[in-house]
Amino acid sequence: MRKKAQDIHGLVEAARLYYESGFTQAKIARLLKASRPGVQRMIQAARDLGIVTITIIDPLAGTEEVGHRLEETFGLDRAIVVPSVRGDAETTKVRVGEAGARYLEETLDDAGTLGVAWGTTVRAVARALHPQRMKRLRVVQMVGELGLATEASETFRAIADRLGGQAIALPAPAMEKNPAIRRSILQSAHIQEVFRILREANCALTGVGPVTSEATIVKRGQVTEDVMRGLAKQGAAGEMNTKFFDMRGRPLPAINAQIIGMELEDIRRIPHVIAVVSDGPGKDAAVLGALRGKYIDVLVIDEVLAGRVLAKGKGA
């Protein structure tokens, strides 16, 4: 009995040195004055006798379950849920962008047409893309420029450059309040050609924006905070491609008539619409409205925001 207890003690000691201290089998052999094969047998015996048990924790298992729930609830083709970084919105956005980039690389048709809408998470996708050589791919800007800044065109051009495709710009302001000027812009032969190409798109990459003072369209001076508050009172829940919709996903014609960009109804007709969204104020309502409007086929989202969308969207 004493010898058996000694043997067990030896197995425990070898296992602790290997699994807890991280020593090599050769170092353990020197410490215990045993051969290396003998130490290997001791470590295996410790596992066989249940002295050592190994538990594998998959940090993505929970997010995969949340993704399945999103797919079932909203009829999505795919939902990719990324672990959130608590208290670090920028790192979370980078993670969502990386996941979106990997999905885009896996699924893009190198002879297809990709429409690209503006969004800070879309920009994170652009930064995370690996260089490709899709020479036949057309990458098309889906909405005009937001003020003097050129993020919209810079983002879609960066994506075209990384993918090695042809960049096709939409050279117009995102918003034009004067109906006559807007009609003149839309009647331009070049603008009409861009919209014709967009109608041939088989894939689109977009963000989903909230109706808050933090929205990009407010920061770029296209819409004032007062106007945004007014839109919220009218029932606006979010925007996609700078086109606004309510909680049921219904477009808001008054404000949308001022935007020069692809219409929500046309986006819905694109076979493969990928939305990349990271957490922020008002994002849950915006994503929920976009999902109810059936504007999204594939959603890439962080887990905290995904949980809030599911909680609010029970019964869809």
Backbone hydrogen bonds in HBPLUS format (Angstrom, degrees):
<---DONOR---> <-ACCEPTOR-->    atom                        ^
c    i                          cat <-CA-CA->   ^        H-A-AA   ^      H-
h    n   atom  resd res      DA  || num        DHA   H-A  angle D-A-AA Bond
n    s   type  num  typ     dist DA aas  dist angle  dist       angle   num
A0005-ALA N   A0001-MET O   2.98 MM   4  6.30 154.6  2.05 148.7 155.2     1
A0006-GLN N   A0002-ARG O   2.95 MM   4  6.22 153.5  2.02 146.7 154.4     2
A0007-ASP N   A0003-LYS O   2.85 MM   4  6.13 153.0  1.93 147.5 155.1     3
A0008-ILE N   A0004-LYS O   2.95 MM   4  6.25 158.4  2.00 149.8 154.9     4
A0009-HIS N   A0005-ALA O   2.92 MM   4  6.14 160.0  1.96 147.9 153.8     5
A0010-GLY N   A0006-GLN O   2.91 MM   4  6.18 152.9  1.98 146.6 154.0     6
A0011-LEU N   A0007-ASP O   2.97 MM   4  6.31 152.3  2.04 147.4 155.0     7
A0012-VAL N   A0008-ILE O   2.90 MM   4  6.19 162.1  1.93 156.2 160.7     8
A0013-GLU N   A0009-HIS O   2.90 MM   4  6.12 160.6  1.94 149.5 155.0     9
A0014-ALA N   A0010-GLY O   2.94 MM   4  6.13 163.2  1.97 149.0 153.4    10
A0015-ALA N   A0011-LEU O   2.87 MM   4  6.05 158.1  1.92 147.8 154.5    11
A0016-ARG N   A0012-VAL O   2.87 MM   4  6.07 159.5  1.91 152.0 157.2    12
A0017-LEU N   A0013-GLU O   3.05 MM   4  6.23 165.1  2.07 149.7 153.6    13
A0018-TYR N   A0014-ALA O   3.03 MM   4  6.19 149.1  2.12 142.7 151.3    14
A0019-TYR N   A0015-ALA O   2.76 MM   4  5.82 173.8  1.77 160.1 161.4    15
A0020-GLU N   A0016-ARG O   2.91 MM   4  5.04 140.4  2.07 124.7 137.3    16
A0021-SER N   A0016-ARG O   3.02 MM   5  6.47 152.4  2.09 157.2 163.6    17
A0023-PHE N   A0017-LEU O   2.96 MM   6  5.74 161.7  2.00 162.4 156.4    18
A0028-ILE N   A0024-THR O   2.99 MM   4  6.31 159.4  2.03 152.4 158.5    19
A0029-ALA N   A0025-GLN O   2.92 MM   4  6.07 152.0  2.00 142.1 149.9    20
A0030-ARG N   A0026-ALA O   3.15 MM   4  6.50 148.9  2.26 142.2 149.4    21
A0031-LEU N   A0027-LYS O   3.02 MM   4  6.31 159.7  2.06 149.3 154.7    22
A0032-LEU N   A0028-ILE O   2.86 MM   4  6.01 160.0  1.90 156.2 160.9    23
A0033-LYS N   A0029-ALA O   2.88 MM   4  5.57 107.5  2.42 131.2 146.3    24
A0034-ALA N   A0029-ALA O   2.85 MM   5  4.71 160.4  1.89 138.2 144.3    25
A0033-LYS N   A0030-ARG O   3.35 MM   3  4.98 151.2  2.44  91.4  99.6    26
A0039-VAL N   A0035-SER O   3.01 MM   4  6.37 149.9  2.10 147.9 155.5    27
A0040-GLN N   A0036-ARG O   2.98 MM   4  6.27 158.7  2.03 152.3 158.3    28
A0041-ARG N   A0037-PRO O   2.97 MM   4  6.24 151.8  2.05 143.6 150.6    29
A0042-MET N   A0038-GLY O   2.97 MM   4  6.25 147.8  2.08 142.4 151.6    30
A0043-ILE N   A0039-VAL O   2.93 MM   4  6.21 159.6  1.97 155.2 159.7    31
A0044-GLN N   A0040-GLN O   3.06 MM   4  6.28 158.7  2.11 145.2 151.1    32
A0045-ALA N   A0041-ARG O   2.85 MM   4  5.99 154.0  1.92 144.1 151.8    33
A0046-ALA N   A0042-MET O   2.91 MM   4  6.13 150.7  2.00 145.8 153.3    34
A0047-ARG N   A0043-ILE O   3.24 MM   4  6.57 146.1  2.36 140.5 148.4    35
A0048-ASP N   A0044-GLN O   2.90 MM   4  6.20 159.5  1.94 149.9 156.2    36
A0049-LEU N   A0045-ALA O   2.91 MM   4  6.04 152.2  1.98 151.8 157.4    37
A0051-ILE N   A0046-ALA O   2.85 MM   5  4.98 125.9  2.14 157.9 166.9    38
A0052-VAL N   A0046-ALA O   3.08 MM   6  5.68 148.4  2.18 127.0 125.1    39
A0050-GLY N   A0047-ARG O   3.14 MM   3  5.19 157.0  2.19 103.2 110.2    40
A0061-ALA N   A0058-ASP O   3.14 MM   3  5.45 162.4  2.18 111.7 117.1    41
A0064-GLU N   A0060-LEU O   2.92 MM   4  6.12 150.7  2.00 154.1 161.8    42
A0065-GLU N   A0061-ALA O   3.22 MM   4  6.50 152.9  2.29 145.1 151.3    43
A0066-VAL N   A0062-GLY O   3.10 MM   4  6.43 156.8  2.16 146.4 152.6    44
A0067-GLY N   A0063-THR O   2.89 MM   4  6.12 152.2  1.97 144.0 152.0    45
A0068-HIS N   A0064-GLU O   2.98 MM   4  6.30 153.7  2.05 147.2 153.3    46
A0069-ARG N   A0065-GLU O   3.04 MM   4  6.35 154.0  2.11 147.6 154.6    47
A0070-LEU N   A0066-VAL O   2.98 MM   4  6.29 153.7  2.05 149.6 156.5    48
A0071-GLU N   A0067-GLY O   2.99 MM   4  6.27 159.7  2.03 149.9 155.4    49
A0072-GLU N   A0068-HIS O   2.95 MM   4  6.19 163.2  1.98 151.0 155.1    50
A0073-THR N   A0069-ARG O   2.89 MM   4  5.94 160.0  1.93 148.1 154.1    51
A0074-PHE N   A0070-LEU O   2.99 MM   4  5.94 165.6  2.01 150.5 153.9    52
A0075-GLY N   A0071-GLU O   2.86 MM   4  5.22 120.4  2.22 137.8 145.7    53
A0076-LEU N   A0071-GLU O   3.23 MM   5  4.48 131.7  2.48 114.3 123.6    54
A0077-ASP N   A0297-ASP O   2.88 MM 220  5.41 141.6  2.03 142.2 154.5    55
A0078-ARG N   A0297-ASP O   3.39 MM 219  6.85 152.6  2.47 150.8 151.3    56
A0299-LEU N   A0078-ARG O   3.03 MM 221  6.48 155.4  2.09 150.8 154.8    57
A0080-ILE N   A0299-LEU O   2.77 MM 219  6.17 161.5  1.81 161.5 167.9    58
A0301-ILE N   A0080-ILE O   2.96 MM 221  6.36 160.2  2.00 163.3 169.4    59
A0082-VAL N   A0301-ILE O   2.82 MM 219  6.11 159.2  1.87 148.4 155.6    60
A0303-GLU N   A0082-VAL O   2.88 MM 221  5.72 143.7  2.01 159.4 155.3    61
A0088-ASP N   A0085-VAL O   3.03 MM   3  5.48 156.0  2.09 140.9 137.6    62
A0092-THR N   A0088-ASP O   3.12 MM   4  6.34 157.7  2.17 148.7 155.5    63
A0093-LYS N   A0089-ALA O   2.92 MM   4  6.13 154.5  1.98 145.1 151.9    64
A0094-VAL N   A0090-GLU O   2.94 MM   4  6.25 152.1  2.02 145.8 153.4    65
A0095-ARG N   A0091-THR O   2.98 MM   4  6.27 155.5  2.04 147.4 153.4    66
A0096-VAL N   A0092-THR O   2.97 MM   4  6.31 157.7  2.02 152.2 158.0    67
A0097-GLY N   A0093-LYS O   2.87 MM   4  6.08 159.1  1.91 148.4 154.7    68
A0098-GLU N   A0094-VAL O   2.88 MM   4  6.15 151.7  1.96 148.2 155.8    69
A0099-ALA N   A0095-ARG O   2.99 MM   4  6.27 160.0  2.03 149.0 154.0    70
A0100-GLY N   A0096-VAL O   2.88 MM   4  6.11 157.7  1.93 151.0 157.6    71
A0101-ALA N   A0097-GLY O   2.88 MM   4  6.07 150.5  1.97 143.9 152.2    72
A0102-ARG N   A0098-GLU O   2.98 MM   4  6.25 160.6  2.02 151.2 155.5    73
A0103-TYR N   A0099-ALA O   3.06 MM   4  6.27 162.6  2.09 147.9 152.6    74
A0104-LEU N   A0100-GLY O   2.93 MM   4  6.07 161.5  1.96 147.3 152.8    75
A0105-GLU N   A0101-ALA O   2.96 MM   4  6.14 162.3  1.99 151.3 155.6    76
A0106-GLU N   A0102-ARG O   3.11 MM   4  6.29 149.0  2.21 143.7 151.7    77
A0107-THR N   A0103-TYR O   3.12 MM   4  6.27 141.2  2.28 148.6 158.3    78
A0108-LEU N   A0104-LEU O   3.02 MM   4  5.75 144.9  2.14 156.2 159.0    79
A0112-GLY N   A0109-ASP O   2.89 MM   3  5.08 162.0  1.93 122.0 121.5    80
A0138-ARG N   A0112-GLY O   3.06 MM  26  6.47 163.9  2.09 150.9 155.8    81
A0202-ASN N   A0113-THR O   3.14 MM  89  5.76 144.0  2.27 138.9 147.1    82
A0114-LEU N   A0138-ARG O   2.71 MM  24  6.07 164.2  1.74 171.1 175.3    83
A0140-VAL N   A0114-LEU O   2.79 MM  26  6.10 161.8  1.82 153.7 160.1    84
A0115-GLY N   A0203-CYS O   2.89 MM  88  6.33 162.1  1.92 149.1 150.1    85
A0205-LEU N   A0115-GLY O   2.81 MM  90  6.25 153.0  1.88 158.1 166.2    86
A0116-VAL N   A0140-VAL O   2.78 MM  24  5.98 156.3  1.84 169.2 167.7    87
A0142-MET N   A0116-VAL O   2.98 MM  26  5.52 160.8  2.02 145.9 141.0    88
A0117-ALA N   A0205-LEU O   2.91 MM  88  6.23 170.2  1.92 169.2 171.7    89
A0123-ARG N   A0119-GLY O   2.95 MM   4  6.29 148.4  2.06 145.7 154.4    90
A0124-ALA N   A0120-THR O   3.13 MM   4  6.44 139.5  2.31 129.8 140.1    91
A0125-VAL N   A0121-THR O   3.04 MM   4  6.42 141.0  2.20 139.3 149.3    92
A0125-VAL N   A0122-VAL O   3.06 MM   3  4.98 121.5  2.42  92.6 107.5    93
A0126-ALA N   A0122-VAL O   3.02 MM   4  6.42 156.3  2.08 149.4 155.1    94
A0127-ARG N   A0123-ARG O   3.09 MM   4  6.42 153.8  2.16 147.3 153.3    95
A0128-ALA N   A0124-ALA O   3.20 MM   4  6.34 134.8  2.42 135.7 146.8    96
A0128-ALA N   A0125-VAL O   3.00 MM   3  5.14 130.9  2.25 100.0 113.8    97
A0132-GLN N   A0162-ARG O   2.63 MM  30  6.06 150.4  1.71 161.7 167.4    98
A0134-MET N   A0163-LEU O   2.82 MM  29  5.83 164.9  1.85 153.4 158.6    99
A0137-LEU N   A0134-MET O   3.10 MM   3  5.46 158.1  2.15 112.9 119.8   100
A0166-GLN N   A0137-LEU O   2.74 MM  29  6.12 162.1  1.77 170.7 168.5   101
A0139-VAL N   A0166-GLN O   2.75 MM  27  5.87 176.8  1.75 167.6 167.1   102
A0168-ILE N   A0139-VAL O   2.85 MM  29  6.05 161.1  1.88 160.0 159.2   103
A0141-GLN N   A0168-ILE O   3.01 MM  27  6.39 161.1  2.05 166.7 169.5   104
A0262-MET N   A0142-MET O   2.95 MM 120  5.70 155.8  2.01 162.5 170.5   105
A0144-GLY N   A0260-ILE O   3.05 MM 116  5.92 156.6  2.11 173.7 174.6   106
A0145-GLU N   A0172-ALA O   2.76 MM  27  6.23 152.9  1.83 155.5 155.9   107
A0174-ALA N   A0145-GLU O   2.63 MM  29  4.84 152.1  1.71 146.4 136.2   108
A0154-GLU N   A0150-THR O   2.80 MM   4  5.91 163.6  1.82 162.5 168.0   109
A0155-THR N   A0151-GLU O   2.81 MM   4  5.79 156.9  1.86 148.4 153.2   110
A0156-PHE N   A0152-ALA O   3.25 MM   4  6.50 172.3  2.26 149.0 150.6   111
A0157-ARG N   A0153-SER O   2.91 MM   4  5.92 155.4  1.97 146.5 154.1   112
A0158-ALA N   A0154-GLU O   2.87 MM   4  5.93 148.5  1.97 139.4 148.1   113
A0159-ILE N   A0155-THR O   3.03 MM   4  6.32 154.1  2.10 148.9 155.4   114
A0160-ALA N   A0156-PHE O   2.97 MM   4  6.20 160.3  2.01 144.3 149.8   115
A0161-ASP N   A0157-ARG O   2.83 MM   4  5.99 155.7  1.89 146.0 153.0   116
A0162-ARG N   A0158-ALA O   2.92 MM   4  6.12 161.4  1.96 147.3 151.9   117
A0163-LEU N   A0159-ILE O   2.96 MM   4  6.08 155.8  2.02 149.7 156.3   118
A0164-GLY N   A0160-ALA O   2.88 MM   4  5.81 117.2  2.28 134.9 150.1   119
A0165-GLY N   A0160-ALA O   2.91 MM   5  4.94 139.6  2.08 144.1 148.8   120
A0164-GLY N   A0161-ASP O   3.25 MM   3  5.03 142.0  2.41  91.6 102.5   121
A0172-ALA N   A0170-LEU O   2.83 MM   2  5.86 123.4  2.16 117.6 101.2   122
A0260-ILE N   A0174-ALA O   2.74 MM  86  5.07 157.9  1.79 131.3 139.0   123
A0176-GLU N   A0258-GLN O   2.78 MM  82  5.28 162.7  1.81 157.5 162.2   124
A0182-ARG N   A0178-ASN O   2.95 MM   4  6.17 164.6  1.98 160.0 165.1   125
A0183-ARG N   A0179-PRO O   2.90 MM   4  6.10 159.7  1.94 148.4 153.5   126
A0184-SER N   A0180-ALA O   3.01 MM   4  6.24 155.2  2.08 143.4 150.3   127
A0185-ILE N   A0181-ILE O   2.93 MM   4  6.24 156.6  1.99 152.3 158.2   128
A0186-LEU N   A0182-ARG O   2.95 MM   4  6.21 165.1  1.97 153.6 157.5   129
A0187-GLN N   A0183-ARG O   2.94 MM   4  6.09 134.2  2.16 143.2 155.0   130
A0188-SER N   A0185-ILE O   3.12 MM   3  5.42 158.0  2.17 107.4 114.3   131
A0192-GLN N   A0188-SER O   2.96 MM   4  6.19 164.8  1.99 157.6 162.1   132
A0193-GLU N   A0189-ALA O   3.02 MM   4  6.21 146.9  2.13 140.4 149.1   133
A0194-VAL N   A0190-HIS O   3.02 MM   4  6.38 152.9  2.10 148.2 155.3   134
A0195-PHE N   A0191-ILE O   3.04 MM   4  6.37 161.2  2.08 153.2 157.6   135
A0196-ARG N   A0192-GLN O   2.93 MM   4  6.14 144.6  2.06 140.1 150.5   136
A0197-ILE N   A0193-GLU O   2.98 MM   4  6.29 156.4  2.03 149.0 154.2   137
A0198-LEU N   A0194-VAL O   2.90 MM   4  6.21 154.7  1.96 147.6 155.5   138
A0199-ARG N   A0195-PHE O   3.02 MM   4  6.25 145.1  2.14 142.3 150.1   139
A0200-GLU N   A0197-ILE O   2.91 MM   3  5.20 149.1  2.01 106.0 116.1   140
A0201-ALA N   A0198-LEU O   3.00 MM   3  5.13 163.7  2.03 109.0 113.9   141
A0204-ALA N   A0272-HIS O   2.94 MM  68  6.38 148.0  2.05 151.6 150.4   142
A0274-ILE N   A0204-ALA O   2.80 MM  70  5.96 178.0  1.80 156.5 157.2   143
A0206-THR N   A0274-ILE O   2.93 MM  68  6.30 156.9  1.98 162.7 168.0   144
A0276-VAL N   A0206-THR O   2.94 MM  70  6.40 155.6  2.00 160.7 167.7   145
A0209-GLY N   A0239-GLU O   2.76 MM  30  5.01 161.1  1.80 155.7 157.3   146
A0239-GLU N   A0209-GLY O   2.87 MM  30  5.01 147.9  1.98 138.1 142.7   147
A0215-ALA N   A0212-THR O   3.20 MM   3  5.59 168.6  2.21 112.4 115.6   148
A0218-VAL N   A0215-ALA O   3.01 MM   3  5.42 141.2  2.17 108.7 119.5   149
A0219-LYS N   A0215-ALA O   3.11 MM   4  6.49 162.6  2.14 153.2 158.0   150
A0220-ARG N   A0216-THR O   2.86 MM   4  6.03 142.2  2.01 150.6 160.5   151
A0222-GLN N   A0217-ILE O   3.06 MM   5  5.46 131.4  2.31 156.6 170.8   152
A0223-VAL N   A0217-ILE O   3.20 MM   6  5.96 150.9  2.29 137.4 137.1   153
A0221-GLY N   A0218-VAL O   2.97 MM   3  5.15 159.6  2.01 108.0 114.2   154
A0228-MET N   A0224-THR O   3.00 MM   4  6.32 157.9  2.05 148.6 155.0   155
A0229-ARG N   A0225-GLU O   2.86 MM   4  6.12 153.1  1.93 147.4 154.7   156
A0230-GLY N   A0226-ASP O   2.91 MM   4  6.18 149.7  2.00 142.8 151.7   157
A0231-LEU N   A0227-VAL O   2.86 MM   4  6.20 150.2  1.95 148.7 156.8   158
A0232-ALA N   A0228-MET O   2.97 MM   4  6.26 153.9  2.04 145.8 152.6   159
A0233-LYS N   A0229-ARG O   3.03 MM   4  6.34 151.4  2.11 144.0 151.4   160
A0234-GLN N   A0230-GLY O   3.03 MM   4  6.32 135.9  2.23 138.4 150.7   161
A0234-GLN N   A0231-LEU O   3.05 MM   3  4.94 125.0  2.37  91.5 106.3   162
A0236-ALA N   A0231-LEU O   2.90 MM   5  5.37 162.6  1.93 149.2 143.6   163
A0235-GLY N   A0232-ALA O   3.00 MM   3  5.11 155.2  2.06 102.3 109.9   164
A0237-ALA N   A0245-PHE O   2.82 MM   8  6.06 175.9  1.82 148.2 149.4   165
A0238-GLY N   A0245-PHE O   3.35 MM   7  5.79 160.0  2.40 152.5 152.7   166
A0245-PHE N   A0238-GLY O   3.00 MM   7  5.79 153.1  2.07 158.8 159.4   167
A0240-MET N   A0243-LYS O   2.97 MM   3  5.29 156.1  2.03 140.9 143.0   168
A0243-LYS N   A0240-MET O   3.01 MM   3  5.29 154.0  2.08 107.7 115.7   169
A0252-LEU N   A0244-PHE O   3.06 MM   8  5.68 145.2  2.19 137.5 134.8   170
A0246-ASP N   A0250-ARG O   2.92 MM   4  5.38 144.3  2.05 135.1 144.3   171
A0249-GLY N   A0246-ASP O   2.84 MM   3  5.11 159.2  1.88 113.0 119.2   172
A0256-ASN N   A0252-LEU O   3.11 MM   4  6.07 164.7  2.14 161.5 163.7   173
A0257-ALA N   A0253-PRO O   2.93 MM   4  5.77 140.2  2.09 145.3 151.3   174
A0258-GLN N   A0255-ILE O   3.04 MM   3  5.60 159.9  2.08 114.4 120.8   175
A0259-ILE N   A0256-ASN O   3.10 MM   3  5.25 158.6  2.15 106.7 113.4   176
A0266-ASP N   A0263-GLU O   3.05 MM   3  5.24 123.0  2.38  99.8 114.1   177
A0267-ILE N   A0263-GLU O   2.93 MM   4  6.31 149.6  2.02 149.9 159.6   178
A0268-ARG N   A0264-LEU O   2.93 MM   4  6.19 156.2  1.98 151.5 157.2   179
A0269-ARG N   A0266-ASP O   3.16 MM   3  5.18 133.3  2.39  94.3 106.7   180
A0270-ILE N   A0267-ILE O   3.02 MM   3  5.38 153.7  2.09 110.3 118.4   181
A0297-ASP N   A0273-VAL O   2.96 MM  24  5.15 161.7  2.00 139.9 144.7   182
A0298-VAL N   A0273-VAL O   3.00 MM  25  6.24 162.8  2.03 157.4 156.0   183
A0275-ALA N   A0298-VAL O   2.88 MM  23  6.30 163.5  1.91 169.3 173.0   184
A0300-VAL N   A0275-ALA O   2.85 MM  25  6.15 165.9  1.86 168.7 170.8   185
A0277-VAL N   A0300-VAL O   2.89 MM  23  6.29 163.7  1.92 167.6 173.0   186
A0283-LYS N   A0280-GLY O   3.13 MM   3  5.49 164.4  2.15 132.1 132.8   187
A0286-ALA N   A0282-GLY O   3.27 MM   4  6.47 158.9  2.32 145.5 151.7   188
A0287-VAL N   A0283-LYS O   2.86 MM   4  6.02 168.8  1.87 158.7 160.3   189
A0288-LEU N   A0284-ASP O   2.98 MM   4  6.04 160.7  2.02 145.3 151.4   190
A0289-GLY N   A0285-ALA O   2.97 MM   4  6.12 158.9  2.01 146.9 152.0   191
A0290-ALA N   A0286-ALA O   3.04 MM   4  6.28 158.7  2.09 147.5 153.3   192
A0291-LEU N   A0287-VAL O   2.88 MM   4  6.10 155.4  1.94 152.1 158.8   193
A0292-ARG N   A0288-LEU O   2.93 MM   4  6.13 160.2  1.97 149.1 154.6   194
A0293-GLY N   A0289-GLY O   2.94 MM   4  6.09 139.7  2.10 140.2 151.4   195
A0295-TYR N   A0290-ALA O   3.22 MM   5  5.71 176.1  2.22 165.7 164.6   196
A0294-LYS N   A0291-LEU O   3.05 MM   3  5.09 157.0  2.10 103.0 110.1   197
A0306-ALA N   A0302-ASP O   2.93 MM   4  6.09 160.1  1.97 153.7 160.3   198
A0307-GLY N   A0303-GLU O   2.94 MM   4  6.05 153.6  2.01 144.0 149.7   199
A0308-ARG N   A0304-VAL O   3.24 MM   4  6.58 153.3  2.31 144.6 151.1   200
A0309-VAL N   A0305-LEU O   2.94 MM   4  6.22 157.9  1.99 154.7 161.1   201
A0310-LEU N   A0306-ALA O   2.99 MM   4  6.21 162.5  2.02 151.2 155.5   202
A0311-ALA N   A0307-GLY O   2.97 MM   4  6.16 156.1  2.03 143.8 150.7   203
A0312-LYS N   A0308-ARG O   2.97 MM   4  6.15 157.2  2.03 148.7 154.0   204
A0313-GLY N   A0309-VAL O   2.82 MM   4  5.79 134.5  2.03 141.5 154.9   205
A0316-ALA N   A0313-GLY O   2.53 MM   3  4.69 151.1  1.61 138.1 139.1   206
